[in-house]
Amino acid sequence: MINYTDRFWSSRDGLRLHYRDYAVREAPGGNGRPPVLCLHGLSRNARDFDGVANRIAGEWRVLIPEMRGRGDSDYAKDPKTYDIAQYLDDLTLLLEEEKIERFVAIGTSMGALMTMVFATIDRDRIAGALLNDIGPVLEREGLDAILEYVGQGRSFPTWMHAARAISETLGNAYPDYEIADWLALAKRLMVLTSSTGRIVFDYDMAIAEPFSKIDPEAPAADLWPGLDALNGRPVAMLRGELSALLSPATFEKMGRRLPEADAVTVPRVGHAPTLDEPEAVGALDRLLARVAAAG
């Protein structure tokens, strides 16, 4: 396990937000490479990137911000601020505070959406990007599956109970998992509370409120310009073979829009690859090699 520093920054509306900071090994000033920002999914937190950080930290500075309402970041006063625009505003303040002019984005699900939207606003700051199991078109089946479990507020008496509950919810996404894998995933997603001694999900249940109010009949936002804005940058795109959120057709179209991107299907995994799979590790290594070569 590589050591990191727990650090905090403030949002415009006064929230104290948390991030992990893994410094480069060579010197406090870094090695000239842009830092890597790991951006988690809707109900996830910094622990989602333990494997990634342990593989690349030291050679790269790695920052893992926890969006408002997750992990050790404050919960929002207004649930309406649980949206992409607000997360990007919070993230921009972190970039300004740390004087980060360019960065490599590793985005899983919601984090990849953040990356694409950020690219439409300030593409020159993105030195490279990995988009993990999401694209400009979100399949309704996948969205419905997420709505079934996000914000339910369940708690469990033991880690084994928690692991079995997660296996029932996400079994289709990780069909090859054994109980040790489910226990490890439970400890990524949940925490033991000191007040009740129960194990709970490590996010504000209110994050589901804006998400649940999406009108399935309303025209979807056009996210293709966000993907197109990454053209000319080193990009890796991952799709879980069993994903219900990113369809093969959309993934194929993404490859046509970004012909130089490294498009990889991770076998026997749904939404979303953990980034610890050999195929995902290889894709990230190739991406970072391209960024390093570009200077």
N, C-alpha and C positions, 0 to 999 in steps of 0.2 A: 504494500500500500504506500503510495507516494503522498507525502505530507502536503497539505494545503492550508491556507489561511482563511478563516471565516471573516468576511468583511461586509460592510453595509453601505447603502446609499439611500438618498431620500427622494421620494416622488414629489411632484408639484403640489399634491394634495396632502402632503405631510405623512405619508407612510414610510416606515423603515423597512427597506427591502434588502434581502440577503443575497450574497453570492460567494461562491468558493473561488479562490484565487490560487492557482498552481503556478509558481514562478518558474522561469527557465533556469536551467542548471548553471549556465556559464557565468552570468553576471547579473547584478540587479537591473542593469539597463537593458538586458535582453540580448538577443543574437541577430537582430535586424529583421527577423521574421515577424509577420503580423500575428497578433494573438488569435487564438481559437476561441470562439464563443459557442458554447453548447446551449441550445434552446430547446426546452423540454415540451412535452405534449400537454394536453388539456388538464389532466388530473395528476400529472407527474411532478417531479422535483429534482433537485441536484443529484440525488443518488442514482438516477437513471443513467448517468454518464460515468459511474465509477470505473467501469471497464475501459472506456475510451481514455479517461484521464490517466489511468495507471499505465496505459500503453504509450501515450504520446507526451505526457507532461515531462518536463525536464528539457526536452528538445524544443518544445513549444510552450509558450505561456498559455494556460487554459483558464478561462473564466466560465463559471457555470452560474448564471443568475437564476434565482427563483422568482418567477413572476408573482405579483401580488396575489395573496390568497393561497400560496403554496409553501410548504416547508417552513423555513424560519422567517419568511417574509410576512409582514403584517397583512391581516385580512382587510379588504376594502370596506370603507364606510358605506359605500353605495354599490350594490351589486351590478348596477348598470355599467360600472367602470371595468367590469370583467370582459374586455373586448380587445381585439387586435390593435386598434388605434391607440388605446391607453397603454397596452403593453409596450408598443413601440415608442411611445413618448417616455415611458419609464426607462426603457433601454437606452434611448438617446441621451438621457441625463447621465447614465452610467458611463457611456462612451465619452461624454464631455468631461466628466469628473476624472476619468483615467487617461484623458488626452489620447484616446485611441482614434487614429485617423483611418486605418484600414483593418479589417479583420476577416477571418475565415469563419463562416457560419456552418455549424452542424445542427440542423433542425429536424426534430422528430415531430411528425404530425403538425400540431399547432405551431411548433417552432419553425417548421418548414414554410407554413403559411406566412408567418412573421417575416421570414427571410425574403419571400417573393414580394410581399408588400413593401418591405424596406427597399428592395431593389428598384421599385418604381419611384421611390422618393429620393434615394441617394445611392445609386448603383456604384459610384466610384469608390465607396468605402468598403465594398465587398471584394475581397481578394480571391475568394473561392467559396464554394458552397456545396454542402451535401444535403440533399432533400430526401428525407426518410419516410417513404410510404404515404406520400400525399402529393396531389397535383392540383391543377386549376379546376378540375371537375371532381366533386365529392359525391360518391354514390349514396343514394338514399338508404340502401340496405345497411351500409356501414355506419351512417349517421344514426339510424334507428338503434343499432346495436349499442352504440356509445350511450345514447339517451336512456337505455334500459338500466344502466348501472351507475352513471355519474350522478352524484348528489343524493344518493340513497341514505347516507348517514348510518350505515350499519357498523356494529362493533362486535368484537370477538373476545372470548376469555383467554384463549391461548393462540400461539402462532400456528399450531396445527389446524385449529378451527379456521383461522384466517386463510391459510394456504388452501385448504379444501374448498372454501367459499370462492376463492379466486379461480381455482381450477374449474369450478362449475360455470363461472361467468366467461372465462377466456379460454376454455378448453379447445374450442375450434381454431383459435389463433395459434396455439402451441400444442399440437396433437402429440408431439413426441416427449413432452415434459414428464418427468417423474416427480415424486413427492419432494425430493431435495431441490429441484428447480422451482417448484411452486413455493416452497418455503423462502427461497432466495428472492423470488419476485414479491412475495408478501412483505418482506423487509425493505424492499425498494419503495413500495407503495404506502406503507403504513408505519405508525409509530405506537409505542406503548405510552399511554397517558399516565402521568403521575397522580392525577386527581382521582381517577376511578380504577386504575389498574387494568383498564380494558385496552384492546388494540383497535385503533381507528385509522381511517384513511387520512393521509397527511395533506389535506387541503380543505378549504372552506366550502361547505356544501352549496353555498350560494353561487359558486361559479357556474352551476348548471342553469341558473335562472335565465340569463340572456340566451344561452344555447338552446334551451327548451322552447323558446319563443320564436324560433326560426319558422317562418311560414313555408311549408313545403311547396306551396303553389306559387309563391312569389318568384320572379325571375332571379336566378343566381347571379351574384357579382361576377364580373368578367375578370378572372385572375390570370388569363393568358399573358397580358402585358407584363405581369410580374415575372413570369418564367422567361419571356423574351428579353427582359432587361438583364438577365444573367448571361446572355449570349456574349461570347468573347472572353468569359471568365472560366477558369477551371471549375467544372461542375461534376458531381457524382449524383446519380439518381437511383434510389433503391425502391424496390417494390417487393413486399412479401408475396410469395407465390399464392397464398391463400387469402390475401387481403380482400375484404369486402368494401373498403373505402376507396381504393385506387384500382380502377379496372385495367385489364390488359390493354383495352383499346385506348384509354387515356394515356397510359404509360408509353404505348407505341407512338402516339401523337406527340408526346413530350420529346421523345427521341428524335422525331423528324424536325421539331422546332429548334432543338439544340443538338445538332448532329455531332458536335465535338464532345458532348457529355458522355461520361462513362455510365451507361445504363445497366444495372445489375438486378436480376431477380434472385431473391434469397429463398431457397427451397424450403418447403415444409414449415413455413411461418406465415401467419396472418398479419393483422395490424397490431403492433408494428414490430419490425425487426428490432432486436435489442442492441444491435451494433456490435455484439460480441460474436456473431456467427462468422465463420471463416470468410464467406463471400463479402460480408459487410466490412470486416477488417481489411481485406484486400482492397476494396474500393476506397476506403478512407486513406490507406497508405498511398495508393496511387494519386489520390487527390492532393494530399499534402506534398508529395514529391513534385507534382506539377506546380504547386504554389511556390515551393522553395526554389525551383528552377527558374520561375518567372521573376523572382527577386522582389 
